[in-house]
Amino acid sequence: MAFPFLVPTSRTFEPGNFPVKTYRSESGQETRILYGSTRTDLRMSLTYANIPDADAELFLDHYDEVQGTFKRFNIRSRTKQGFEGDRNKLENRDEGVRYRYEGPPQLTQVREGISTVTVNLIGVL
């Protein structure tokens, strides 16, 4: 089962940072070493507001299929729909970034049969 094919109503994206290690000597001098050319720790939070409970269950099913926070997966192009910038930057596809769940999807029941789902993802190589 692939990540649910729904368009989020809102999204938060943090592009991550390059792997840098900082060393400080006793005199206070700083040396920084770059350990790669690819940003890591990308984070994306997706909210799907007021969706039917059947659609909300798709996220729970997917979470179970990828064994919670264990397996990685690709996000689908509809997840990036509405983003005016370079959509590939959200996926960092050129660098082979895939996503995993940071934790379980959060469901809030709005009214009977309607829920809001928030999914927090971490981009990993």
Backbone as CSV, one residue per row, in Angstrom:
resi,resn,N_x,N_y,N_z,CA_x,CA_y,CA_z,C_x,C_y,C_z
1,MET,0.845,-1.186,0.000,0.000,0.000,0.000,0.891,1.250,0.000
2,ALA,0.587,2.183,-0.867,1.346,3.430,-0.971,0.775,4.463,0.000
3,PHE,1.560,5.523,0.219,1.102,6.627,1.053,-0.220,7.139,0.476
4,PRO,-1.205,7.450,1.327,-2.542,7.839,0.835,-2.496,8.948,-0.218
5,PHE,-3.327,8.784,-1.226,-3.369,9.645,-2.398,-4.355,10.792,-2.174
6,LEU,-4.083,11.622,-1.179,-4.946,12.751,-0.842,-4.124,14.035,-0.842
7,VAL,-4.785,15.155,-1.124,-4.113,16.453,-1.092,-4.254,17.024,0.310
8,PRO,-3.138,17.370,0.982,-3.244,17.940,2.328,-3.835,19.347,2.275
9,THR,-4.522,19.720,3.355,-5.059,21.080,3.432,-3.996,22.053,3.914
10,SER,-2.989,21.552,4.609,-1.845,22.396,4.975,-0.613,21.516,5.129
11,ARG,0.542,22.164,4.960,1.795,21.435,5.056,2.853,22.356,5.637
12,THR,3.702,21.795,6.475,4.860,22.495,7.004,6.079,21.712,6.554
13,PHE,7.085,22.416,6.023,8.268,21.740,5.522,9.514,22.405,6.077
14,GLU,10.406,21.619,6.655,11.711,22.082,7.114,12.750,21.371,6.252
15,PRO,13.577,22.123,5.505,14.476,21.499,4.537,15.686,20.780,5.114
16,GLY,15.863,20.778,6.418,16.996,20.080,7.010,18.284,20.867,6.871
17,ASN,19.391,20.210,7.157,20.680,20.872,7.115,21.730,19.875,6.628
18,PHE,22.871,20.394,6.233,23.972,19.543,5.822,24.653,18.973,7.070
19,PRO,25.171,17.746,6.986,25.820,17.149,8.153,27.149,17.836,8.458
20,VAL,27.161,18.621,9.518,28.341,19.388,9.917,28.678,19.028,11.360
21,LYS,29.946,18.843,11.611,30.420,18.600,12.982,31.317,19.766,13.362
22,THR,31.050,20.337,14.539,31.826,21.476,15.015,32.735,21.038,16.158
23,TYR,33.982,21.426,16.058,34.956,21.145,17.110,35.478,22.478,17.646
24,ARG,35.539,22.595,18.962,36.078,23.814,19.585,37.281,23.441,20.444
25,SER,38.337,24.209,20.248,39.534,23.976,21.056,39.365,24.696,22.394
26,GLU,40.276,24.438,23.301,40.220,25.097,24.604,40.388,26.602,24.480
27,SER,41.061,27.051,23.428,41.246,28.488,23.233,40.004,29.149,22.631
28,GLY,39.006,28.324,22.225,37.782,28.868,21.656,37.744,28.850,20.144
29,GLN,38.847,28.449,19.519,38.864,28.386,18.068,37.922,27.286,17.601
30,GLU,37.205,27.571,16.535,36.203,26.634,16.032,36.639,26.068,14.681
31,THR,36.484,24.756,14.531,36.718,24.076,13.270,35.446,23.328,12.917
32,ARG,34.982,23.506,11.687,33.757,22.837,11.237,34.100,21.931,10.067
33,ILE,33.583,20.710,10.105,33.836,19.739,9.047,32.495,19.344,8.438
34,LEU,32.425,19.424,7.123,31.234,19.028,6.380,31.360,17.549,6.044
35,TYR,30.375,16.731,6.453,30.446,15.286,6.262,29.592,14.779,5.108
36,GLY,29.088,15.656,4.281,28.300,15.199,3.136,27.779,16.369,2.338
37,SER,27.260,16.070,1.164,26.762,17.120,0.280,25.246,17.089,0.146
38,THR,24.586,16.332,1.004,23.139,16.193,0.948,22.527,16.628,2.275
39,ARG,21.466,17.427,2.197,20.754,17.827,3.412,20.116,16.595,4.057
40,THR,20.136,16.557,5.368,19.504,15.466,6.116,18.493,16.044,7.093
41,ASP,17.712,15.178,7.707,16.698,15.556,8.698,15.642,16.496,8.136
42,LEU,15.222,16.251,6.903,14.093,16.993,6.367,12.866,16.607,7.190
43,ARG,11.998,17.545,7.431,10.780,17.259,8.193,9.590,17.847,7.465
44,MET,8.505,17.073,7.460,7.287,17.538,6.841,6.110,17.160,7.731
45,SER,5.254,18.127,7.962,4.029,17.887,8.712,2.872,18.147,7.765
46,LEU,2.004,17.165,7.617,0.867,17.261,6.706,-0.429,17.199,7.502
47,THR,-1.350,18.094,7.184,-2.665,18.092,7.842,-3.734,17.897,6.792
48,TYR,-4.626,16.987,7.069,-5.766,16.696,6.205,-7.016,17.013,7.021
49,ALA,-7.562,18.205,6.816,-8.682,18.674,7.641,-10.019,18.206,7.076
50,ASN,-10.888,17.792,7.987,-12.284,17.474,7.677,-12.431,16.443,6.558
51,ILE,-11.747,15.327,6.708,-11.858,14.255,5.729,-12.749,13.152,6.303
52,PRO,-13.362,12.347,5.442,-14.184,11.242,5.941,-13.341,10.255,6.751
53,ASP,-13.960,9.626,7.722,-13.239,8.668,8.563,-12.613,7.539,7.743
54,ALA,-13.255,7.164,6.638,-12.694,6.105,5.781,-11.341,6.542,5.219
55,ASP,-11.209,7.820,4.849,-9.922,8.327,4.362,-8.909,8.428,5.509
56,ALA,-9.367,8.802,6.685,-8.476,8.890,7.846,-7.891,7.518,8.177
57,GLU,-8.675,6.485,7.988,-8.204,5.129,8.264,-7.098,4.701,7.307
58,LEU,-7.034,5.313,6.119,-5.968,4.990,5.172,-4.591,5.287,5.775
59,PHE,-4.507,6.352,6.557,-3.228,6.699,7.191,-2.858,5.683,8.263
60,LEU,-3.841,5.218,9.011,-3.569,4.184,10.012,-3.141,2.882,9.346
61,ASP,-3.811,2.541,8.228,-3.450,1.325,7.497,-2.022,1.425,6.954
62,HIS,-1.675,2.588,6.405,-0.326,2.771,5.864,0.718,2.723,6.980
63,TYR,0.407,3.339,8.112,1.317,3.328,9.264,1.586,1.886,9.699
64,ASP,0.541,1.060,9.717,0.718,-0.354,10.069,1.532,-1.093,9.021
65,GLU,1.285,-0.780,7.742,1.974,-1.474,6.664,3.479,-1.225,6.683
66,VAL,3.877,0.007,7.000,5.313,0.321,7.035,5.903,0.085,8.425
67,GLN,5.133,-0.597,9.259,5.560,-0.974,10.611,5.961,0.251,11.435
68,GLY,5.044,1.222,11.464,5.241,2.408,12.285,6.363,3.283,11.765
69,THR,7.332,3.533,12.603,8.448,4.413,12.238,9.612,3.646,11.612
70,PHE,9.411,2.350,11.319,10.515,1.506,10.869,10.864,1.678,9.394
71,LYS,9.913,1.462,8.480,10.212,1.465,7.045,10.078,2.854,6.426
72,ARG,10.834,3.046,5.335,10.784,4.295,4.573,9.839,4.140,3.386
73,PHE,9.360,5.264,2.854,8.448,5.236,1.711,8.549,6.553,0.963
74,ASN,8.056,6.549,-0.273,7.996,7.768,-1.078,6.659,8.451,-0.838
75,ILE,6.681,9.780,-0.863,5.407,10.485,-0.816,4.930,10.662,-2.248
76,ARG,3.648,10.807,-2.421,3.068,10.872,-3.759,2.976,12.307,-4.241
77,SER,2.873,12.482,-5.524,2.872,13.835,-6.101,1.700,14.673,-5.619
78,ARG,0.571,14.086,-5.287,-0.564,14.876,-4.794,-0.267,15.486,-3.433
79,THR,0.640,14.884,-2.691,1.025,15.434,-1.388,1.675,16.800,-1.571
80,LYS,2.317,16.996,-2.729,3.009,18.254,-3.002,2.135,19.239,-3.781
81,GLN,0.930,18.834,-4.151,0.059,19.694,-4.949,-0.229,21.007,-4.218
82,GLY,-0.174,22.104,-4.956,-0.429,23.415,-4.373,0.834,24.120,-3.916
83,PHE,1.963,23.408,-3.882,3.229,24.030,-3.513,3.743,24.774,-4.730
84,GLU,3.944,26.067,-4.598,4.302,26.907,-5.744,5.775,26.818,-6.124
85,GLY,6.613,26.338,-5.234,8.040,26.246,-5.523,8.368,24.986,-6.302
86,ASP,9.605,24.588,-6.256,10.069,23.381,-6.919,9.588,22.176,-6.120
87,ARG,8.648,21.463,-6.663,8.054,20.333,-5.932,9.069,19.253,-5.590
88,ASN,10.102,19.108,-6.413,11.117,18.091,-6.115,11.900,18.419,-4.852
89,LYS,11.951,19.686,-4.458,12.661,20.042,-3.228,11.948,19.461,-2.013
90,LEU,10.618,19.326,-2.078,9.886,18.722,-0.965,10.268,17.260,-0.793
91,GLU,10.593,16.627,-1.887,10.951,15.219,-1.819,12.448,15.028,-1.817
92,ASN,13.190,16.037,-2.280,14.637,15.933,-2.433,14.961,14.683,-3.254
93,ARG,14.160,14.483,-4.286,14.231,13.271,-5.106,15.608,13.057,-5.720
94,ASP,16.277,14.152,-6.106,17.586,14.018,-6.729,18.596,13.364,-5.798
95,GLU,18.391,13.474,-4.505,19.336,12.929,-3.526,18.880,11.577,-2.972
96,GLY,17.758,11.061,-3.442,17.288,9.760,-2.993,16.637,9.763,-1.623
97,VAL,16.072,10.892,-1.216,15.440,10.985,0.099,14.059,10.346,0.058
98,ARG,13.799,9.534,1.062,12.479,8.951,1.273,12.044,9.374,2.666
99,TYR,10.815,9.112,3.006,10.286,9.544,4.299,9.938,8.352,5.165
100,ARG,9.912,8.610,6.466,9.393,7.652,7.440,8.561,8.449,8.431
101,TYR,7.700,7.760,9.147,6.874,8.431,10.143,7.714,8.825,11.351
102,GLU,7.495,10.020,11.870,8.128,10.442,13.113,7.408,9.821,14.300
103,GLY,6.139,9.581,14.152,5.294,8.967,15.167,3.974,8.598,14.511
104,PRO,3.041,8.068,15.269,1.770,7.665,14.668,0.958,8.870,14.182
105,PRO,0.121,8.666,13.154,-0.765,9.738,12.715,-1.666,10.174,13.871
106,GLN,-1.954,11.462,13.915,-2.821,12.000,14.973,-4.187,12.292,14.372
107,LEU,-5.204,11.669,14.917,-6.569,11.850,14.424,-7.387,12.634,15.434
108,THR,-8.123,13.618,14.934,-9.040,14.399,15.762,-10.414,14.311,15.125
109,GLN,-11.382,13.795,15.866,-12.727,13.709,15.309,-13.384,15.080,15.382
110,VAL,-13.801,15.598,14.233,-14.434,16.904,14.139,-15.916,16.777,14.436
111,ARG,-16.524,15.796,13.836,-17.918,15.424,14.105,-18.075,13.983,13.642
112,GLU,-19.205,13.419,13.828,-19.401,12.022,13.471,-19.107,11.794,11.987
113,GLY,-18.174,10.888,11.725,-17.821,10.532,10.360,-16.784,11.432,9.706
114,ILE,-16.380,12.492,10.387,-15.414,13.450,9.824,-14.271,13.646,10.816
115,SER,-13.034,13.568,10.311,-11.857,13.718,11.168,-10.818,14.610,10.503
116,THR,-9.890,15.089,11.324,-8.713,15.793,10.845,-7.507,14.942,11.218
117,VAL,-6.621,14.721,10.258,-5.445,13.873,10.466,-4.189,14.719,10.288
118,THR,-3.244,14.571,11.218,-1.935,15.205,11.101,-0.878,14.116,11.070
119,VAL,0.004,14.194,10.082,1.054,13.221,9.894,2.398,13.956,9.920
120,ASN,3.323,13.500,10.758,4.663,14.093,10.835,5.664,13.106,10.245
121,LEU,6.425,13.570,9.246,7.357,12.723,8.523,8.783,13.261,8.647
122,ILE,9.761,12.342,8.563,11.170,12.687,8.572,11.784,12.163,7.290
123,GLY,12.514,13.020,6.572,13.194,12.600,5.360,14.528,11.948,5.689
124,VAL,14.752,10.766,5.127,15.982,10.017,5.384,16.557,9.510,4.065
125,LEU,17.871,9.300,4.042,18.524,8.779,2.835,18.346,7.285,2.743
